């Protein structure tokens, strides 16, 4: 068995540091929200299921109750209670790995210690926030009586794995092993045909996290366990490039594709790669909005039929986050800039658009219907699935800015940051500074500790570049072939303090929905521009020359207004909308 081919590698979390920018601000807001949460409340369902006491005596007049249950999806009556803790551990591990933040690591480490207590109390390897009886019900065939127990357990395993992998917590891996063995003992008794019926109930990213576990231990019984969670009803047709996604639940499905992607990386089996590539192409070509997101009411509709799907329930945040994770897999495998393009599109218009920048709260859906408003949750009474993927997404902002191969460093995203790369015995730092996307340029400084070093610097040329790009090295223009959706290469001997300036002129353009060329989203560079209006508006003008009737508002970065319309409205980036009513798609009549 040989591993699947990977063309470019991601950097480790600690190799990339965010610099001051809106991304760093959003990252910090997310961190502060995580720190505000009470460990005892997060642990409440785990302690309850382990029958650990909920009252503790600490001496005279100090009888205390360790926390109280949170609300929303963490409420004791919700069948998915406890799911958020796994996302929480993942986010804390990523933040620590990126920044070395001891406060957030200590907070997460203390939770891991309590999970070990719960596992020890249970005595059979189980550590979960839901009754083991839920699995009995699922295995008995009464699928309609229970809601996604393996979805919850996946979150626990994922959080433990990332605390081990990114935060160095070995106890987390020991707990994970006990839980994986518990699952193995349960499912190895289930016939494959019956297991496939069980997999019709949402099970999160179980195959991916089990492949991760197998990669750590190398024991074939865990490879078999991961394969037991491969849902053939979805995966087999996708391997043949068959579209079976109509009326299929988005966030149930994409984690199954992640499992296939991880299986390819570990086993090298071509079928798994085909599944991931074919799925991406189907969704990108037939069901993706200008935002990079998809789904309405959590499911995909028919292919090439989006105009009638615009509603208050579009673009589940979980789907966008997991879609971006798939883009990252495929970018690493291929080095193809189209996956970086889609990642950027979804980052600005899906992930940034999903967080309230003031307090870090999240939306479940991103409405695309005109006159809608975003509906943010609360700190302790929401905890939807999208809160979980939300805290992970904002802990992950540094992860996909740069990639590398043996001879090149790739600049994928234009986010102020610094990357550290060990190459040919030298330590190379690339510092990226900009005010992107308010300014359509980025500035890169090469920092070397030794003699000059020969390597390639590859910079993504975004899909939205219509007028070409201009690159200067140390103030001198450089002639390059820079087609959109490619990486432009600068290969030379670099010296300390060499500078690269990349200018990517932005302009307004219309992006039609996929089944109506006159129903368009207004775009500016990577940004979907939201029109601030409470009612449907029809514009008259040339959709191929938006700047003839939409103009920049002086003194307001990234703000535009129409002129000469029956009703003129203002446009701002969708990712900056908080409480305003807005629309994304507008009909243009010539």
C-alpha positions in Angstrom: 0.0 0.0 0.0 1.5 3.4 -1.0 0.3 6.8 -0.2 -1.5 9.0 -2.6 0.4 11.6 -4.6 0.5 15.1 -3.0 2.0 17.9 -5.1 2.3 20.7 -2.5 2.3 20.6 1.2 0.7 22.8 3.8 2.9 24.4 6.4 2.6 23.4 10.1 0.4 25.7 12.1 3.3 27.3 14.0 5.1 28.2 10.8 2.6 30.9 9.9 1.7 33.9 12.0 -1.1 36.3 11.4 -0.1 40.0 11.3 -2.4 42.8 12.3 -5.4 42.9 9.9 -9.2 42.2 10.0 -8.2 38.5 9.9 -6.1 38.7 13.0 -8.9 40.7 14.7 -11.5 38.0 13.8 -9.1 35.3 15.0 -8.8 37.1 18.3 -12.5 37.6 18.7 -13.0 33.9 18.2 -10.3 33.1 20.8 -11.9 35.4 23.3 -15.3 33.7 22.8 -13.7 30.3 23.4 -12.0 31.5 26.6 -15.4 32.9 27.8 -17.0 29.5 27.9 -17.2 27.6 31.1 -15.4 24.2 31.2 -17.8 22.7 33.6 -20.8 23.6 31.5 -19.1 22.1 28.4 -18.4 18.9 30.3 -21.9 18.7 31.9 -23.3 16.0 29.6 -20.1 13.9 29.7 -20.1 13.9 33.5 -23.8 13.1 33.5 -23.4 10.1 31.3 -20.4 8.9 33.3 -22.5 9.3 36.5 -19.9 11.5 38.0 -21.2 13.6 40.9 -22.6 17.0 39.9 -22.2 18.4 43.4 -18.7 18.6 45.0 -17.7 19.3 48.6 -14.7 21.5 49.0 -14.9 22.1 52.8 -17.3 23.9 55.1 -19.8 26.2 53.4 -18.3 25.4 50.0 -20.7 23.0 48.4 -20.5 23.8 44.7 -22.0 22.5 41.5 -19.5 22.3 38.7 -21.3 24.1 36.0 -24.8 24.0 34.6 -25.8 22.8 31.1 -25.8 25.3 28.3 -28.8 25.8 26.1 -29.5 25.3 22.4 -28.0 22.2 21.0 -26.1 21.7 24.3 -29.4 21.4 26.3 -29.8 18.1 28.1 -32.9 17.3 26.0 -31.0 17.7 22.7 -29.8 14.4 21.1 -26.7 16.2 19.9 -25.7 17.6 23.2 -22.0 17.6 23.8 -21.0 17.9 20.2 -19.6 21.4 20.6 -16.9 20.3 23.0 -15.2 18.4 20.2 -15.1 21.5 18.0 -14.0 23.5 21.0 -11.0 21.2 21.6 -10.1 21.3 17.9 -10.2 25.1 17.8 -8.1 25.4 21.0 -5.5 23.0 19.6 -5.3 25.0 16.4 -4.9 28.3 18.2 -2.2 26.9 20.4 -0.4 25.4 17.5 -0.5 28.7 15.7 0.4 31.1 18.5 1.7 29.1 21.4 -1.1 30.5 23.5 -0.7 28.7 26.9 -3.9 30.1 28.4 -6.1 28.4 25.8 -4.0 25.2 25.9 -4.3 25.0 29.6 -8.1 25.4 29.3 -8.3 22.6 26.8 -5.9 20.3 28.7 -8.1 20.5 31.8 -11.1 19.3 29.7 -9.0 16.4 28.4 -8.2 15.4 32.0 -11.9 15.4 32.9 -12.7 13.3 29.8 -10.2 10.8 31.1 -12.1 10.7 34.4 -15.3 10.1 32.6 -13.8 7.3 30.5 -12.4 5.7 33.6 -15.7 5.9 35.4 -17.5 4.3 32.4 -15.0 1.4 32.5 -15.5 0.2 28.9 -13.6 2.9 26.9 -16.7 4.9 26.2 -16.5 8.6 26.7 -19.5 10.5 25.3 -22.2 13.0 26.1 -25.1 10.8 25.0 -26.4 7.5 26.4 -24.8 4.3 25.0 -28.4 3.2 24.6 -28.6 5.5 21.5 -26.2 3.2 19.7 -28.4 0.2 20.6 -31.4 1.9 19.1 -29.5 2.7 16.0 -28.1 -0.8 15.6 -31.6 -2.3 16.1 -32.9 -0.6 13.0 -35.1 2.0 14.7 -33.3 4.8 12.9 -36.2 7.2 13.1 -36.1 7.2 16.9 -32.6 8.6 17.2 -30.7 11.6 15.9 -27.1 11.0 14.7 -25.2 9.5 17.6 -22.0 8.9 15.5 -22.2 12.5 14.4 -21.7 13.5 18.1 -19.0 10.9 18.7 -17.0 12.0 15.6 -16.7 15.5 17.2 -15.3 14.0 20.4 -12.8 11.9 18.5 -11.8 14.8 16.2 -11.2 17.1 19.2 -9.1 14.5 21.0 -7.1 13.8 17.9 -6.3 17.4 17.3 -5.4 18.0 20.9 -2.9 15.2 20.5 -1.7 16.1 17.0 -1.5 19.9 17.3 -1.3 20.5 21.0 0.9 17.6 22.0 -1.5 16.1 24.6 -0.7 12.4 24.8 -3.5 11.7 27.2 -6.0 12.8 24.5 -4.7 10.1 22.2 -5.0 7.5 25.0 -8.6 8.5 25.5 -9.2 8.4 21.7 -7.8 4.9 21.5 -10.1 3.7 24.2 -13.1 5.2 22.4 -12.0 3.9 19.0 -11.7 0.4 20.5 -15.1 0.7 22.0 -16.5 1.6 18.6 -14.5 -1.2 16.9 -16.0 -3.8 19.3 -19.5 -2.5 18.5 -19.3 -2.4 14.7 -17.2 -5.4 14.0 -20.2 -7.5 15.0 -22.5 -5.7 12.5 -22.8 -7.3 9.0 -21.7 -5.1 6.2 -25.1 -4.9 4.6 -26.7 -3.8 7.9 -23.9 -1.3 8.5 -24.7 0.3 5.2 -28.3 0.9 6.4 -27.0 2.4 9.6 -24.9 4.8 7.6 -28.0 6.3 6.2 -28.1 8.2 9.5 -25.7 11.1 9.7 -22.4 10.1 11.1 -20.2 13.1 10.7 -16.6 12.6 9.7 -16.1 9.2 11.3 -14.2 7.7 8.3 -11.8 10.6 8.2 -10.9 10.6 11.9 -10.6 6.8 11.9 -8.2 7.0 8.9 -6.3 9.6 10.9 -6.1 7.2 13.8 -5.0 4.3 11.6 -2.2 6.6 10.2 -0.9 7.0 13.7 -1.0 3.4 14.9 -0.6 1.4 11.6 -2.7 -1.5 12.9 -4.8 -3.0 10.0 -7.8 -3.6 12.2 -8.3 0.2 12.3 -8.0 0.4 8.6 -10.9 -2.1 8.4 -12.8 0.0 10.9 -12.4 3.2 8.9 -13.6 1.3 5.8 -16.6 0.1 7.7 -17.9 3.7 7.8 -17.7 4.2 4.0 -21.2 4.9 2.7 -21.4 3.1 -0.6 -24.7 4.5 -1.7 -23.1 7.9 -2.0 -19.4 7.1 -2.8 -19.8 4.4 -5.4 -21.8 6.5 -7.9 -19.4 9.5 -7.3 -16.5 7.2 -8.2 -18.1 6.8 -11.6 -18.8 10.6 -11.9 -22.6 10.1 -11.4 -24.5 12.9 -9.9 -26.7 11.5 -7.1 -26.8 14.7 -5.0 -30.3 16.0 -5.6 -32.2 16.3 -2.3 -29.2 15.1 -0.5 -28.2 16.7 2.8 -25.0 18.8 2.3 -23.3 18.6 5.7 -24.0 14.9 6.0 -22.3 14.2 2.6 -19.2 16.4 2.5 -17.6 14.6 5.5 -18.0 11.4 3.6 -16.0 12.9 0.8 -13.3 14.0 3.3 -13.1 10.3 4.4 -12.5 9.3 0.8 -9.9 12.0 0.5 -8.0 10.9 3.6 -8.3 7.3 2.4 -6.6 8.3 -0.9 -3.8 10.0 1.0 -3.1 6.9 3.1 -3.8 4.1 0.7 -3.2 5.6 -2.8 -6.3 3.9 -4.2 -7.4 5.9 -7.2 -11.1 5.3 -6.6 -10.9 7.5 -3.5 -9.3 10.3 -5.4 -11.9 10.1 -8.1 -14.7 10.4 -5.6 -13.2 13.6 -4.2 -12.4 15.2 -7.6 -15.7 14.2 -9.1 -17.8 15.5 -6.2 -16.0 18.8 -6.2 -16.6 19.3 -9.9 -20.3 18.4 -9.7 -20.9 20.8 -6.8 -18.8 23.6 -8.3 -20.3 23.4 -11.7 -24.0 22.8 -10.9 -24.9 24.0 -7.4 -22.6 26.7 -6.2 -23.6 30.3 -5.7 -21.4 33.3 -6.3 -20.5 33.2 -2.6 -18.8 29.8 -3.0 -21.5 28.3 -0.8 -24.4 25.9 -1.6 -27.5 24.3 -0.3 -31.0 25.5 0.5 -32.6 24.2 3.7 -29.5 22.2 4.2 -29.9 20.1 1.0 -28.8 20.4 -2.6 -31.4 20.9 -5.3 -31.4 19.8 -8.9 -28.3 20.6 -11.0 -28.2 23.9 -12.8 -31.3 25.2 -11.1 -30.4 27.9 -8.6 -32.6 30.9 -9.4 -35.6 29.5 -7.5 -33.6 28.5 -4.5 -32.8 31.9 -3.1 -34.3 32.0 0.4 -33.6 32.8 4.1 -32.1 29.3 4.5 -29.3 29.2 2.0 -25.6 28.3 2.5 -25.4 26.4 5.8 -22.1 27.6 7.4 -21.0 24.0 8.1 -21.3 23.2 4.4 -19.1 26.1 3.5 -16.5 25.2 6.0 -16.3 21.6 5.0 -16.3 22.6 1.3 -13.2 24.7 2.0 -11.6 21.7 3.6 -12.2 19.7 0.5 -10.7 22.6 -1.6 -7.6 22.4 0.6 -7.3 18.6 0.0 -7.5 19.1 -3.8 -5.2 22.1 -3.8 -2.5 20.0 -2.0 -2.9 17.1 -4.4 -2.8 19.1 -7.6 -1.4 22.6 -7.1 -4.3 23.8 -9.3 -5.1 27.4 -8.5 -8.8 26.9 -9.2 -9.1 25.2 -5.8 -7.4 28.2 -4.2 -9.8 30.5 -6.0 -12.8 28.6 -4.6 -11.2 28.7 -1.1 -10.9 32.5 -1.3 -14.4 32.9 -2.6 -15.9 30.9 0.2 -13.6 32.4 2.8 -14.7 36.0 2.1 -18.3 35.4 1.3 -19.1 32.4 3.5 -16.9 32.2 6.5 -16.2 35.9 7.2 -19.8 36.6 6.3 -20.9 34.1 9.0 -19.3 35.7 12.1 -20.4 38.8 13.9 -17.1 40.7 14.1 -18.1 42.4 17.4 -18.7 39.4 19.5 -17.8 36.3 17.5 -21.3 34.9 17.2 -22.3 32.9 14.2 -25.2 32.4 11.8 -26.6 29.0 10.8 -27.7 30.0 7.3 -26.5 32.8 5.0 -29.7 34.2 3.4 -29.5 35.0 -0.3 -33.1 36.2 -0.7 -33.5 39.9 -1.1 -34.8 41.6 2.1 -33.3 39.1 4.4 -31.2 39.6 7.5 -28.6 37.5 9.1 -29.7 35.8 12.3 -26.8 35.4 14.7 -26.9 33.1 17.7 -26.1 33.8 21.3 -23.0 33.0 23.4 -24.6 30.2 25.5 -28.0 29.3 24.1 -27.3 28.3 20.5 -24.4 25.9 19.9 -25.7 24.8 16.5 -23.5 22.7 14.3 -22.4 25.9 12.7 -21.1 27.2 16.0 -18.8 24.2 16.1 -17.4 24.6 12.6 -17.4 28.3 13.1 -14.9 28.3 15.9 -12.8 25.8 14.0 -12.8 28.0 10.9 -11.7 31.1 12.6 -9.0 29.2 14.5 -7.8 28.0 11.1 -7.4 31.4 9.4 -3.6 31.0 9.0 -3.7 27.4 7.7 -4.1 27.9 3.9 -2.2 31.2 3.2 1.0 29.4 2.1 2.0 26.0 0.7 5.3 24.6 -0.5 7.0 21.8 -2.4 10.7 21.0 -2.5 11.7 24.1 -4.5 8.8 26.6 -4.2 6.7 28.5 -1.8 3.2 29.2 -2.9 1.2 32.3 -1.9 -2.4 31.2 -2.0 -4.2 33.9 0.0 -3.5 37.6 0.4 -3.7 37.8 4.2 -1.1 39.8 6.3 1.1 37.1 7.7 4.6 35.7 8.0 5.7 32.2 7.0 8.8 30.4 8.1 10.3 27.9 5.6 13.3 25.6 6.0 14.8 25.1 2.5 18.2 23.9 1.4 19.6 24.3 4.9 18.5 27.9 5.1 15.6 29.5 7.1 13.5 31.6 4.8 10.8 34.0 6.0 8.3 35.6 3.7 6.4 38.5 5.3 3.2 39.6 3.6 1.7 43.0 4.3 -1.4 44.6 2.7 -4.7 46.2 3.2 -6.4 43.6 0.9 -9.2 43.7 -0.3 -9.6 47.4 0.4 -6.5 47.8 -1.7 -5.9 45.4 -4.6 -2.2 44.7 -3.9 0.1 42.8 -1.6 3.7 43.4 -0.5 6.1 40.6 0.2 9.4 40.8 1.9 12.0 38.0 1.8 14.0 37.6 5.0 17.1 35.4 5.0 19.5 34.7 7.8 22.2 33.3 5.6 23.6 33.8 2.1 21.2 34.3 -0.9 19.0 31.3 -1.7 17.7 30.1 -5.0 14.0 29.1 -5.0 10.6 29.8 -6.6 8.0 32.1 -5.3 4.6 31.2 -6.8 1.7 33.6 -6.4 -1.9 32.8 -7.2 -3.5 34.9 -9.9 -7.1 35.1 -8.8 -10.0 34.2 -11.2 -11.4 37.7 -10.9 -8.3 39.4 -12.4 -9.7 40.9 -15.6 -6.9 43.4 -16.6 -3.8 41.4 -15.8 -1.5 41.9 -12.9 1.7 43.9 -12.4 4.6 42.5 -10.4 7.7 44.4 -9.3 10.8 43.0 -7.6 12.8 45.6 -5.8 10.8 48.3 -7.6 11.6 46.9 -11.1 8.8 45.6 -13.3 8.9 41.8 -14.0 7.5 40.3 -17.2 5.4 37.3 -16.3 2.7 35.1 -17.8 -0.1 35.7 -15.4 -3.4 34.1 -16.6 -6.3 34.1 -14.1 -6.6 30.9 -12.0 -2.9 30.0 -12.2 0.2 30.5 -10.1 2.7 32.9 -11.5 6.3 31.9 -10.8 9.2 34.1 -9.8 12.3 31.9 -9.7 15.6 33.5 -8.9 18.3 33.9 -6.3 16.7 35.8 -3.5 18.6 38.1 -1.2 17.7 39.3 2.3 15.2 42.2 2.2 14.2 41.6 -1.4 10.7 42.9 -1.9 7.9 41.8 -4.3 4.9 44.0 -5.0 1.9 42.4 -6.7 -0.8 44.7 -8.0 -4.1 43.1 -9.0 -6.5 45.7 -10.3 -10.1 45.1 -9.1 -13.2 46.0 -10.9 -16.9 45.5 -10.6 -18.4 42.6 -12.6 -21.6 40.7 -12.7 -21.7 37.0 -12.0 -25.0 35.4 -13.3 -26.7 32.6 -11.4 -26.3 29.4 -13.2 -29.8 29.2 -14.8 -30.6 32.9 -15.6 -28.0 35.1 -17.2 -29.9 38.3 -16.2 -30.1 37.4 -12.5 -26.6 38.4 -11.2 -24.5 38.9 -8.1 -22.5 42.1 -8.1 -18.8 41.3 -7.5 -15.7 43.4 -6.7 -12.6 41.3 -6.8 -13.3 38.3 -4.6 -16.1 40.0 -2.8 -19.8 39.5 -3.2 -21.4 42.9 -2.8 -24.7 43.0 -0.8 -27.3 45.5 -1.9 -28.8 47.1 1.1 -32.5 46.9 0.4 -35.7 45.4 2.0 -37.4 44.7 -1.3 -36.7 43.3 -4.7 -35.0 45.8 -7.1 -34.7 45.6 -10.9 -31.8 47.6 -12.3 -31.6 49.0 -15.8 -28.1 49.1 -17.3 -25.3 47.2 -19.0 -24.4 44.1 -17.0 -21.1 44.0 -18.8 -20.2 47.5 -17.8 -21.4 47.9 -14.2 -19.1 50.9 -13.6 -21.3 52.9 -16.1 -24.1 52.9 -13.5 -22.5 51.9 -10.2 -19.9 54.1 -8.6 -17.6 54.1 -5.6 -18.7 56.2 -2.6 -15.9 58.6 -1.7 -14.5 58.1 1.7 -16.1 54.7 2.2 -13.8 51.9 1.3 -15.5 49.1 -0.6 -18.8 50.9 -0.6 -20.7 51.6 -3.9 -24.0 53.1 -5.0 -26.1 52.9 -8.1 -27.0 56.0 -10.0 -29.8 56.8 -12.4 -32.1 53.9 -11.2 -35.7 54.1 -10.2 -34.4 53.3 -6.7 -30.7 53.8 -6.1 -29.2 51.6 -3.4 -25.9 51.1 -1.6 -23.6 48.1 -1.9 -21.2 46.9 0.8 -19.3 43.5 1.0 -21.5 40.7 2.2 -18.9 39.9 4.8 -19.4 43.3 6.4 -23.2 43.0 6.7 -24.3 42.6 10.3 -27.8 43.8 11.0 -28.8 45.3 7.6 -31.5 44.0 5.3 -29.8 43.0 2.0 -30.0 41.2 -1.3 -27.3 39.3 -3.2 -28.8 38.5 -6.6 -30.5 41.3 -8.7 -32.2 41.3 -12.0 -30.6 43.5 -14.6 -32.6 44.7 -17.6 -30.9 46.3 -20.6 
